[in-house]
């Protein structure tokens, strides 16, 4: 399934993945067809084995037409990654928007990680794209920016319940939480399901207990990653 385009998608830099931004309905439909065909090929054989000529053939267009929209395979993977990230950010933002206390933040964060885990278990294409991103410097930057975006969403809520904690401290901790969450997710989906479940539960216990736990100030983290106690 191809996620719908969303303004929450995060580009790695100022250069768009699409070589030609579609403005007309026919062009937009062609882009969607290209991405749908690429997704099917990735699901069938993996992104490493996918070839641009195969995408063009499956989409029923010439290789020249394909290159008008996507300059290379990495651009297709990047576009799909940005769309999946947009879906994740929308989910994170929606869930965090209903938080009214630090205790509720802990519960919601734990539930969000379960949702995220279920998404990756259910979507093999997401897992493949995530793996492909680690082998490309530009794509790794998207991954890093996704951790920052998720961290900001978490920090914005966290800061409301920790007014005495410096915002840079919260920002850094939230970024770390999200980045470690991504690393945990990669590990969890790369092992047997039972072990993956245990890894996810261990991560949630660590984060809820140590990084999103009520501190002496009543709502701040008990760990200040700058080295000072909050």
C-alpha positions in Angstrom: 0.0 0.0 0.0 1.4 3.4 -1.0 0.7 6.1 1.7 -0.9 9.3 0.4 1.3 12.3 -0.2 1.4 14.4 3.0 3.0 17.8 3.8 4.5 16.1 6.8 7.0 14.3 4.6 10.5 15.4 5.4 13.0 15.9 2.5 16.7 15.2 3.2 17.7 18.5 1.7 16.4 21.2 -0.6 16.7 18.9 -3.7 13.4 17.1 -4.4 13.3 13.4 -5.0 11.1 13.9 -8.0 12.9 15.3 -11.0 9.7 16.7 -12.4 7.0 17.8 -10.0 3.6 16.7 -11.4 1.1 19.5 -11.7 -1.5 18.0 -14.0 -3.8 15.1 -13.0 -2.5 12.8 -15.6 1.1 13.4 -14.5 0.2 12.8 -10.8 -1.6 9.6 -11.7 1.5 8.5 -13.6 3.7 9.1 -10.6 1.3 7.1 -8.4 1.4 4.3 -10.9 5.2 4.3 -11.0 5.4 4.2 -7.2 2.8 1.5 -6.9 4.7 -0.7 -9.4 8.0 0.0 -7.6 6.4 -1.0 -4.3 5.1 -4.3 -5.9 8.6 -5.0 -7.2 10.2 -4.2 -3.9 7.8 -6.5 -2.1 8.5 -9.3 -4.7 12.3 -9.1 -4.9 13.6 -6.3 -2.7 14.9 -2.8 -3.5 18.4 -4.0 -4.2 17.3 -6.3 -7.0 14.7 -3.8 -8.4 15.7 -2.3 -11.7 14.5 1.0 -13.3 13.8 -0.9 -16.6 11.5 -3.3 -14.6 9.6 -0.4 -13.0 9.1 1.2 -16.4 7.9 -2.1 -18.0 5.5 -2.8 -15.1 4.1 0.7 -15.2 3.6 0.4 -19.0 5.8 3.4 -19.8 9.1 4.0 -21.6 12.3 4.2 -19.6 12.7 7.7 -20.8 9.3 8.7 -19.4 10.3 7.1 -16.1 13.5 9.2 -16.0 11.5 12.3 -16.5 10.1 11.8 -13.0 12.7 9.8 -11.2 16.4 10.2 -12.0 17.4 6.9 -10.4 16.3 4.1 -8.1 17.4 6.0 -5.0 14.9 8.7 -5.9 12.0 6.2 -5.9 13.2 4.7 -2.6 13.5 8.2 -1.1 10.0 9.2 -2.2 8.5 6.0 -0.7 10.5 6.6 2.5 9.3 10.2 2.8 5.7 9.0 2.4 6.1 6.3 5.1 7.7 8.9 7.4 4.8 11.2 6.8 2.4 8.5 7.9 4.4 7.8 11.0 4.6 11.5 11.9 0.9 11.9 11.4 0.3 9.0 13.8 2.7 10.4 16.4 1.2 13.9 16.2 -2.3 12.6 16.4 -1.6 10.4 19.5 0.5 13.0 21.3 -2.2 15.7 20.8 -4.5 14.0 23.3 -1.9 13.9 26.1 -2.9 15.9 29.2 -0.3 14.7 31.8 3.1 13.2 32.1 1.6 9.9 33.2 -0.5 9.9 30.1 2.5 10.7 28.0 4.2 7.5 29.3 1.2 5.4 28.4 0.7 7.0 24.9 4.4 6.7 24.1 4.4 3.1 25.0 1.3 2.6 22.8 2.8 4.5 19.9 5.8 2.2 19.9 3.5 -0.8 19.7 1.7 0.8 16.7 5.0 1.5 15.0 6.2 -2.1 15.6 2.9 -3.5 14.2 3.3 -1.3 11.1 6.7 -2.6 10.3 5.7 -6.2 10.9 2.7 -5.7 8.5 4.6 -3.9 5.8 7.6 -5.8 4.4 8.2 -2.9 1.9 8.7 -0.5 4.8 11.3 -2.9 6.3 13.1 -3.2 2.9 13.1 0.5 2.3 14.4 1.1 5.8 17.3 -1.3 5.2 18.1 0.3 1.8 18.3 3.7 3.5 21.2 2.6 5.6 23.4 2.0 2.6 23.0 5.4 1.0 24.3 8.6 2.7 21.5 10.8 1.3 18.9 8.3 2.4 20.5 8.0 5.9 20.0 11.8 6.2 16.3 11.3 5.8 16.3 8.7 8.5 18.2 11.1 10.8 15.8 13.9 10.1 12.9 11.6 10.8 14.3 11.0 14.3 14.6 14.8 14.7 11.0 15.3 13.6 9.6 12.7 15.9 11.8 14.0 18.7 10.4 17.5 18.2 6.8 16.2 18.4 7.6 14.4 21.6 9.6 17.3 23.1 6.8 19.8 22.4 4.4 17.7 24.6 7.1 16.8 27.1 8.0 20.4 27.7 4.5 21.3 28.7 4.8 19.0 31.8 8.4 19.9 32.6 8.5 23.8 32.7 11.5 23.8 35.0 13.7 21.7 32.7 15.7 23.6 30.0 14.2 23.0 26.6 17.5 22.0 25.0 17.7 19.2 27.5 14.3 18.0 26.6 15.0 18.4 22.9 18.2 16.3 23.1 16.5 13.6 25.2 13.5 13.4 22.9 15.7 13.1 19.8 17.7 10.3 21.5 14.6 8.5 22.5 13.3 8.5 18.9 16.6 7.6 17.3 17.1 4.7 19.8 13.6 3.7 19.0 14.4 3.4 15.3 17.5 1.4 16.1 15.4 -0.9 18.4 12.8 -1.3 15.7 15.4 -2.4 13.2 16.8 -5.0 15.6 13.4 -6.2 16.6 12.2 -6.9 13.0 15.5 -8.6 12.1 15.2 -11.4 14.6 12.5 -14.1 15.3 9.2 -12.6 16.4 9.4 -13.8 20.0 12.8 -12.3 20.5 11.6 -9.1 18.7 8.7 -8.8 21.0 11.0 -9.0 24.0 13.4 -6.4 22.6 10.5 -4.0 22.1 9.2 -4.5 25.6 12.7 -4.0 27.0 13.0 -0.7 25.1 9.7 0.5 26.4 10.6 -0.3 30.0 13.9 1.6 29.7 12.4 4.7 28.1 9.3 4.9 30.3 11.3 4.2 33.5 14.4 6.3 32.8 13.8 9.0 30.2 10.1 9.8 30.4 9.6 9.2 34.1 8.6 11.8 36.6 11.6 13.4 38.3 12.0 15.3 41.5 10.5 18.3 39.9 7.3 16.5 39.1 7.2 15.9 35.4 10.7 16.3 34.2 13.0 13.4 33.2 14.9 11.7 35.9 17.9 11.6 33.5 19.4 14.7 32.1 21.6 13.5 29.2 23.9 16.6 29.6 25.0 14.9 32.8 23.1 16.9 35.4 20.2 15.6 37.5 16.9 17.2 36.6 
